[in-house]
Each structure stands twice: as C-alpha cells, then as structure tokens.
C-alpha cells in the first residue's frame, strides 16, 4: 500500500493494512511506518495517525527481533 493511500484513508483502515503487512513482511512494515512518520512529522493534527505508525514500528521491531 502506498504512503498516499495510508494518508488518505481512515486511521483504522491504515492500521489494518499495516498490520496485514506486518504479518507477512515485518521489515517492509517497519520501513513503511518510518516513512509514514517522516511525512506526518510535518503535519499538524495527525497525532492519532502518528501513534498508530509508531505502534506498528514497535511491533515490527519486535517481530524482526524474534526472527533473528
């Protein structure tokens, strides 16, 4: 899923998409969450979306730790 799609959908839908990616490709989910956080850093009023992306990033880091 593209960053633009994640930004233009609801936070809930974005989270569902990223969690699906997390199950299949944790490294890709981590990179996408980082990219999303970088874009959101410049936006006001996106605190819920930033928190969601940070949560996905933490889950991805944990999943990658287990894989190693």
WOJOPE-V224795 format. One record per residue. N is the residue number from 0. RES is the residue in one letter. PHI is phi as a letter, one per 30 degrees, with the letter a starting at -180 (999 if undefined). PSI is psi in whole degrees, 0 to 359 (* if undefined). Layout:
N/RES/PHI/PSI
N/RES/PHI/PSI
//
This chain:
0/X/999/138
1/X/d/158
2/X/e/318
3/X/d/319
4/X/d/320
5/X/d/329
6/X/d/331
7/X/c/358
8/X/c/174
9/X/d/158
10/X/d/319
11/X/d/314
12/X/d/321
13/X/d/319
14/X/d/316
15/X/d/317
16/X/d/315
17/X/d/325
18/X/d/324
19/X/d/317
20/X/d/321
21/X/d/319
22/X/d/322
23/X/d/319
24/X/b/80
25/X/e/323
26/X/d/319
27/X/d/320
28/X/d/320
29/X/d/313
30/X/d/319
31/X/d/318
32/X/d/319
33/X/d/314
34/X/d/319
35/X/d/317
36/X/d/322
37/X/d/319
38/X/d/317
39/X/d/339
40/X/e/330
41/X/d/357
42/X/c/135
43/X/d/153
44/X/i/20
45/X/c/28
46/X/d/322
47/X/d/318
48/X/d/321
49/X/d/317
50/X/d/319
51/X/d/315
52/X/d/321
53/X/d/322
54/X/d/316
55/X/d/318
56/X/d/315
57/X/d/317
58/X/d/321
59/X/d/318
60/X/d/319
61/X/d/318
62/X/d/321
63/X/d/327
64/X/d/320
65/X/d/323
66/X/d/328
67/X/d/*
//
